[in-house]
Amino acid sequence: MYGTLFLVGTPIGNLEDMSMRAIRTLKEADIIAAEDTRNSIRLLNHFEINVPMTSYHEYNKIEKGHELIAKLQEGKNIALITDAGMPGISDPGEELVAMAHAAGVTVSVVPGPSAVVSALVISGLPTRSFSFYAFLPADNKPRKKMLMDIAAETKTVVLYEAPHHLLKTLKDLREALGNRSISVVKELTKKYEKVLRTDLDGAILLFESEEPKGEYVLVIAGRDEKEVREEEIASWLEMPVEEHMQFYTDQGFDRKEAMKKVAADRGVGKREIYSMLTKNSPE
């Protein structure tokens, strides 16, 4: 019988966040696959976990992934951990999980802390829906593309950032998004945990005079939905109403349904569209 791949969440800063189930799962595993064995050995030593470790990281994820799948198919149970938080989130673990499913190996999760969710709930910004973008790319072209995507988001956006890149990222966000509200969350669960509720201008002003220290999660307000709707209406209003109707009838909508959609697009009643069409029709 195949073994099981366990995805084990580990603390993002405070060791007291380690769950009893996570400790037991790691102790019972045949192998622990860790993103950085030098970092993870401190965690294992603290909880007296004496299980062989192997490295699994971004630069060996394919070759090592095949090795780990082979061991799982031999019946070994493997626990996957990352440096901090949940494996698979902005982490090469997602590759191993996909390989395990493709090979018919059972994957089980042992939930634990996650910087994404922790920062979101502490931010004070809307949490009903959000988009996670991990780190902005360093290269200019993909970075600009991601910034454009973020600028269009109406959902709350969550980003990770290292201290030495923080100020540049804030300035790039300001240029792409305008002066949005932001919560800059620092050192989650650690001694110097802090949440700065401000806007992008305020954050830039602060970190131009104060050197960023620690790990940061940026939680950014989404684009105002009312503003988005106003822009959508404005773009439709640039199109003649007859052309707007044709847009929908060409898609197979009958005249009545097309009129209803045109009215919704333009933010007016169906009667007004009928009136405009009648007025513009040749006698």
SULBEL-V647483 format. One record per backbone hydrogen bond with DSSP energy under -1.0 kcal/mol. CO is the residue of the C=O (numbers start at 1). NH is the residue of the N-H. If there is no record, write none. Layout:
BEGIN
CO|NH ; CO|NH
END
This chain:
BEGIN
4|78 ; 5|108 ; 6|80 ; 7|110 ; 10|85 ; 14|17 ; 15|18 ; 19|23 ; 20|24 ; 21|25 ; 22|26 ; 23|27 ; 24|28 ; 31|79 ; 32|54 ; 33|81 ; 34|56 ; 36|40 ; 37|41 ; 40|44 ; 41|45 ; 42|46 ; 43|47 ; 44|49 ; 45|48 ; 52|32 ; 54|34 ; 57|60 ; 60|64 ; 62|66 ; 63|67 ; 64|68 ; 65|69 ; 66|70 ; 67|71 ; 68|72 ; 69|73 ; 71|76 ; 72|3 ; 72|75 ; 77|30 ; 77|31 ; 78|6 ; 79|33 ; 80|8 ; 85|10 ; 86|89 ; 91|94 ; 92|95 ; 93|97 ; 94|98 ; 95|99 ; 96|100 ; 97|101 ; 98|102 ; 99|103 ; 100|105 ; 101|104 ; 106|5 ; 108|7 ; 110|9 ; 114|118 ; 115|119 ; 116|120 ; 117|121 ; 118|122 ; 129|156 ; 131|158 ; 134|160 ; 139|143 ; 140|144 ; 141|145 ; 142|146 ; 143|147 ; 144|148 ; 145|149 ; 146|150 ; 147|151 ; 148|152 ; 150|153 ; 153|223 ; 156|131 ; 157|220 ; 158|133 ; 159|218 ; 161|216 ; 162|165 ; 165|169 ; 166|170 ; 167|171 ; 168|172 ; 169|173 ; 170|174 ; 171|175 ; 172|176 ; 173|177 ; 174|178 ; 178|180 ; 180|200 ; 181|221 ; 182|198 ; 183|219 ; 184|196 ; 185|217 ; 186|194 ; 187|190 ; 190|193 ; 194|186 ; 196|184 ; 198|182 ; 199|203 ; 200|204 ; 201|205 ; 202|206 ; 203|207 ; 204|208 ; 206|209 ; 206|210 ; 215|187 ; 216|161 ; 217|185 ; 218|159 ; 219|183 ; 220|157 ; 224|228 ; 225|229 ; 226|230 ; 227|231 ; 228|232 ; 229|233 ; 230|234 ; 231|235 ; 232|236 ; 233|237 ; 236|239 ; 240|244 ; 241|245 ; 242|246 ; 243|247 ; 244|248 ; 245|249 ; 246|250 ; 248|253 ; 249|252 ; 254|258 ; 255|259 ; 256|260 ; 257|261 ; 258|262 ; 259|263 ; 260|264 ; 261|265 ; 262|266 ; 263|268 ; 269|273 ; 270|274 ; 271|275 ; 272|276 ; 273|277 ; 274|278 ; 275|279 ; 276|280 ; 277|281
END
